[in-house]
């Protein structure tokens, strides 16, 4: 015959099992929300300008790539971008490269800047910094931009952190040839590569479906030629990606009291890498 203590123990055990059963009962799985859907649900910073999230890198990439996809090859009418193609030339390692951005690629970067500037919460002259990788194909000395790719990223007023992700395969003959990112203020205050940008050159990795990898040196899938910095109140500042000189600048920034970043655009400096671009006219 069970003692009162044993009966009480059985009663408590039964209550706990019942409670556990209630807590563990299953519910139908909710449909996963994709990155683009999350971004669309966030709303707009301004009419027709998506609101980015500093803490949702995959959604930022998804919505910006969707925006780039809406830019048509050319604008025949309306208030849309009607940019001219842009070209610039540079010599790295004794090799000439004439880089050409078609009108659509120029308009895509204009669109990225428009979205960047519209992000709220970064002060009157700030912006939500955005970045992109530029892909292209080479034929002799001529390099044609083929695509602009926005990787997943977190951002602040003037900071940006990439999140590792497979950005999809490269097309035949396609390489990563440059970078683009926005900066606050104007060309006099900003418009420069930062020491953070230079450290990314040394430690960064990019994954195009198993190609590219480390950014420390050129190899298959990587022919890093330039970096474009565009300020809120300015236009493109194009810097030739001379890895040796940029590494030297970074060493001085890390090891010495002076950090000669401004020399990147000072004519006559040993570190001068600013390259002028030209707009093609009919």
C-alpha positions as a printed NumPy array, in Angstrom:
array([[  0.   ,   0.   ,   0.   ],
       [  1.451,   3.402,  -1.045],
       [  2.466,   5.775,   1.733],
       [  1.092,   9.353,   1.754],
       [  4.549,  10.598,   0.739],
       [  4.659,   8.261,  -2.268],
       [  1.145,   9.248,  -3.351],
       [  2.122,  12.9  ,  -3.167],
       [  5.259,  12.219,  -5.262],
       [  3.188,  10.415,  -7.925],
       [  0.737,  13.338,  -7.961],
       [  3.517,  15.904,  -8.439],
       [  5.183,  13.801, -11.142],
       [  1.93 ,  13.497, -13.041],
       [  1.38 ,  17.251, -12.852],
       [  4.879,  17.933, -14.175],
       [  4.437,  15.503, -17.064],
       [  1.119,  17.108, -17.948],
       [  2.688,  20.558, -17.801],
       [  5.582,  19.448, -19.975],
       [  3.153,  18.03 , -22.488],
       [  1.393,  21.341, -22.684],
       [  4.637,  23.246, -23.148],
       [  6.008,  20.853, -25.776],
       [  2.914,  20.631, -27.95 ],
       [  3.823,  21.368, -31.567],
       [  2.75 ,  24.333, -33.66 ],
       [  2.736,  24.588, -37.453],
       [  6.05 ,  25.955, -38.766],
       [  5.873,  29.536, -39.944],
       [  7.118,  30.248, -43.448],
       [ 10.697,  31.62 , -43.283],
       [ 11.006,  35.292, -44.155],
       [ 13.614,  35.893, -46.853],
       [ 16.17 ,  38.68 , -46.77 ],
       [ 14.454,  40.706, -49.496],
       [ 11.064,  40.345, -47.803],
       [ 12.549,  41.586, -44.522],
       [ 14.012,  44.599, -46.313],
       [ 10.749,  45.408, -48.105],
       [  8.807,  45.098, -44.844],
       [ 11.085,  47.688, -43.25 ],
       [  9.594,  50.393, -45.445],
       [ 11.178,  53.415, -47.105],
       [ 13.581,  56.122, -45.981],
       [ 12.045,  58.392, -48.612],
       [  9.564,  57.715, -51.412],
       [ 11.019,  54.975, -53.626],
       [ 14.157,  54.716, -51.464],
       [ 14.455,  51.549, -49.324],
       [ 15.252,  51.832, -45.625],
       [ 18.413,  49.891, -44.782],
       [ 19.18 ,  48.25 , -41.449],
       [ 22.544,  48.671, -39.704],
       [ 22.031,  45.19 , -38.209],
       [ 20.66 ,  43.126, -41.117],
       [ 23.488,  42.681, -43.651],
       [ 21.761,  40.05 , -45.792],
       [ 18.654,  42.204, -46.198],
       [ 20.79 ,  45.23 , -47.116],
       [ 22.529,  43.256, -49.854],
       [ 19.277,  41.773, -51.156],
       [ 17.377,  45.047, -51.435],
       [ 20.286,  46.981, -52.953],
       [ 20.894,  44.29 , -55.566],
       [ 17.184,  44.397, -56.366],
       [ 17.435,  48.179, -56.775],
       [ 20.435,  47.857, -59.093],
       [ 18.473,  45.354, -61.153],
       [ 15.758,  47.932, -61.826],
       [ 18.203,  50.315, -63.521],
       [ 17.587,  49.876, -67.266],
       [ 20.367,  49.829, -69.855],
       [ 19.442,  53.362, -70.955],
       [ 16.907,  56.038, -70.158],
       [ 15.029,  57.317, -73.184],
       [ 12.786,  59.726, -71.274],
       [ 11.537,  60.687, -67.838],
       [ 13.369,  61.925, -64.762],
       [ 15.656,  58.922, -64.385],
       [ 19.433,  58.836, -64.573],
       [ 20.807,  59.685, -68.02 ],
       [ 24.497,  59.456, -67.186],
       [ 27.232,  59.285, -69.793],
       [ 29.748,  56.441, -69.779],
       [ 32.919,  57.175, -67.79 ],
       [ 36.487,  56.095, -68.468],
       [ 39.849,  56.44 , -66.756],
       [ 43.323,  55.073, -67.381],
       [ 45.98 ,  53.859, -64.974],
       [ 49.263,  51.963, -65.06 ],
       [ 49.989,  49.309, -62.433],
       [ 53.01 ,  47.037, -62.543],
       [ 53.908,  48.496, -65.927],
       [ 50.575,  47.494, -67.452],
       [ 48.103,  49.996, -68.891],
       [ 44.42 ,  49.565, -68.09 ],
       [ 41.706,  51.696, -69.687],
       [ 38.652,  51.142, -67.488],
       [ 35.207,  51.912, -68.891],
       [ 31.936,  52.192, -66.962],
       [ 28.949,  52.02 , -69.284],
       [ 26.025,  54.39 , -68.691],
       [ 24.077,  51.739, -66.79 ],
       [ 26.925,  51.032, -64.37 ],
       [ 27.327,  54.767, -63.723],
       [ 23.594,  55.059, -63.065],
       [ 23.727,  52.072, -60.709],
       [ 26.395,  53.783, -58.601],
       [ 24.319,  56.987, -58.674],
       [ 21.426,  54.946, -57.293],
       [ 23.575,  53.515, -54.494],
       [ 24.631,  57.019, -53.488],
       [ 21.024,  58.247, -53.546],
       [ 20.006,  55.434, -51.177],
       [ 23.061,  55.996, -48.996],
       [ 22.392,  59.715, -48.532],
       [ 18.71 ,  59.164, -47.708],
       [ 19.294,  56.898, -44.705],
       [ 18.102,  58.583, -41.472],
       [ 19.852,  59.029, -38.157],
       [ 23.323,  60.095, -39.276],
       [ 23.205,  63.858, -38.882],
       [ 22.574,  66.68 , -41.291],
       [ 25.645,  65.96 , -43.419],
       [ 26.122,  62.274, -42.665],
       [ 24.936,  59.215, -44.53 ],
       [ 24.564,  55.473, -44.133],
       [ 27.727,  54.252, -45.81 ],
       [ 27.26 ,  51.619, -48.522],
       [ 29.798,  49.721, -50.603],
       [ 30.039,  47.529, -53.675],
       [ 32.501,  45.395, -55.595],
       [ 33.021,  46.161, -59.274],
       [ 33.515,  43.281, -61.717],
       [ 34.865,  43.528, -65.235],
       [ 36.42 ,  41.82 , -68.229],
       [ 39.716,  42.618, -69.895],
       [ 40.489,  42.626, -73.618],
       [ 44.063,  43.753, -74.064],
       [ 44.49 ,  47.123, -72.372],
       [ 40.737,  47.744, -72.255],
       [ 38.733,  46.738, -69.171],
       [ 34.925,  46.93 , -69.383],
       [ 32.843,  46.96 , -66.208],
       [ 30.414,  44.057, -66.386],
       [ 28.62 ,  44.142, -63.023],
       [ 28.254,  45.951, -59.717],
       [ 27.771,  43.583, -56.755],
       [ 26.7  ,  44.651, -53.263],
       [ 27.886,  42.216, -50.557],
       [ 26.123,  41.808, -47.196],
       [ 27.233,  44.58 , -44.838],
       [ 26.567,  46.36 , -41.557],
       [ 27.001,  50.111, -41.535],
       [ 27.145,  53.295, -39.489],
       [ 27.611,  56.974, -40.29 ],
       [ 31.114,  56.452, -41.649],
       [ 31.858,  52.797, -40.933],
       [ 31.087,  49.618, -42.8  ],
       [ 31.716,  45.933, -42.069],
       [ 31.377,  43.161, -44.635],
       [ 29.822,  39.828, -43.663],
       [ 31.263,  36.671, -45.287],
       [ 28.929,  35.282, -47.949],
       [ 29.024,  33.496, -51.307],
       [ 28.351,  36.241, -53.864],
       [ 27.695,  33.82 , -56.717],
       [ 29.919,  32.62 , -59.567],
       [ 31.977,  34.833, -61.835],
       [ 31.171,  34.772, -65.531],
       [ 33.762,  33.513, -67.986],
       [ 36.615,  36.014, -68.151],
       [ 35.168,  38.097, -65.329],
       [ 37.302,  39.397, -62.461],
       [ 36.896,  41.614, -59.442],
       [ 38.542,  44.849, -60.598],
       [ 37.646,  47.472, -58.006],
       [ 35.657,  48.769, -55.064],
       [ 33.178,  51.59 , -54.485],
       [ 31.891,  53.152, -51.287],
       [ 30.238,  56.332, -50.085],
       [ 31.574,  58.787, -47.484],
       [ 29.969,  61.627, -45.515],
       [ 30.703,  65.342, -45.936],
       [ 32.441,  66.661, -49.079],
       [ 35.625,  66.019, -51.022],
       [ 37.76 ,  68.411, -48.932],
       [ 36.795,  66.782, -45.626],
       [ 36.548,  63.205, -46.832],
       [ 36.893,  61.681, -50.296],
       [ 39.898,  59.593, -49.212],
       [ 40.625,  55.96 , -48.61 ],
       [ 40.854,  55.409, -44.858],
       [ 43.215,  53.234, -42.841],
       [ 40.23 ,  50.881, -42.386],
       [ 39.975,  50.573, -46.182],
       [ 43.672,  49.762, -46.396],
       [ 43.427,  47.12 , -43.683],
       [ 40.641,  45.45 , -45.649],
       [ 43.078,  45.201, -48.56 ],
       [ 45.424,  43.259, -46.297],
       [ 43.018,  41.061, -44.359],
       [ 39.854,  40.913, -46.478],
       [ 38.469,  37.942, -48.347],
       [ 35.801,  37.818, -51.041],
       [ 33.971,  34.662, -52.107],
       [ 32.569,  34.431, -55.618],
       [ 31.472,  30.815, -55.39 ],
       [ 34.944,  29.616, -54.404],
       [ 36.891,  32.121, -56.512],
       [ 38.962,  35.173, -55.507],
       [ 39.485,  34.473, -51.774],
       [ 42.25 ,  36.555, -50.159],
       [ 42.698,  40.128, -51.409],
       [ 46.39 ,  40.346, -50.509],
       [ 47.642,  39.699, -54.032],
       [ 46.286,  39.335, -57.558],
       [ 45.362,  35.81 , -58.593],
       [ 42.66 ,  34.06 , -60.598],
       [ 39.441,  36.04 , -60.421],
       [ 41.118,  39.126, -58.938],
       [ 42.732,  42.017, -60.781],
       [ 42.281,  44.898, -58.332],
       [ 42.816,  48.105, -60.3  ],
       [ 41.009,  50.941, -58.517],
       [ 39.007,  52.162, -55.546],
       [ 36.239,  54.753, -55.881],
       [ 35.24 ,  56.928, -52.934],
       [ 32.154,  59.103, -53.434],
       [ 31.281,  61.755, -50.86 ],
       [ 27.849,  63.024, -49.98 ],
       [ 28.557,  66.449, -51.459],
       [ 31.036,  65.437, -54.156],
       [ 31.552,  62.983, -56.987],
       [ 33.867,  60.047, -57.709],
       [ 37.379,  60.116, -56.292],
       [ 39.165,  57.341, -58.21 ],
       [ 42.392,  55.962, -56.717],
       [ 44.684,  53.56 , -58.549],
       [ 45.088,  50.429, -56.433],
       [ 48.885,  50.36 , -56.227],
       [ 49.218,  47.682, -53.572],
       [ 52.872,  48.387, -52.721],
       [ 52.356,  52.096, -52.115],
       [ 49.091,  51.542, -50.253],
       [ 50.796,  48.995, -48.002],
       [ 53.541,  51.53 , -47.316],
       [ 50.942,  54.149, -46.351],
       [ 49.263,  51.643, -44.038],
       [ 52.561,  50.767, -42.332],
       [ 53.199,  54.452, -41.645],
       [ 49.682,  54.864, -40.274],
       [ 50.261,  51.945, -37.901],
       [ 53.912,  52.473, -36.91 ],
       [ 54.555,  56.205, -37.002],
       [ 53.032,  59.363, -35.625],
       [ 51.92 ,  60.613, -39.042],
       [ 49.411,  58.918, -41.322],
       [ 49.901,  60.334, -44.846],
       [ 46.466,  59.462, -46.215],
       [ 46.064,  62.933, -47.676],
       [ 49.176,  62.291, -49.79 ],
       [ 47.033,  59.927, -51.865],
       [ 45.613,  63.02 , -53.571],
       [ 48.539,  65.455, -53.188],
       [ 50.183,  66.102, -56.56 ],
       [ 53.915,  65.445, -56.367],
       [ 53.652,  63.107, -53.395],
       [ 55.274,  59.672, -53.671],
       [ 51.862,  58.274, -52.719],
       [ 49.798,  60.216, -55.26 ],
       [ 47.243,  57.77 , -56.688],
       [ 44.273,  59.957, -57.61 ],
       [ 43.141,  59.288, -61.178],
       [ 40.973,  61.594, -63.254],
       [ 37.912,  60.153, -64.95 ],
       [ 36.367,  61.404, -68.187],
       [ 32.774,  61.383, -69.349],
       [ 32.211,  60.169, -72.871],
       [ 30.233,  62.525, -75.086],
       [ 28.418,  61.778, -78.309]])
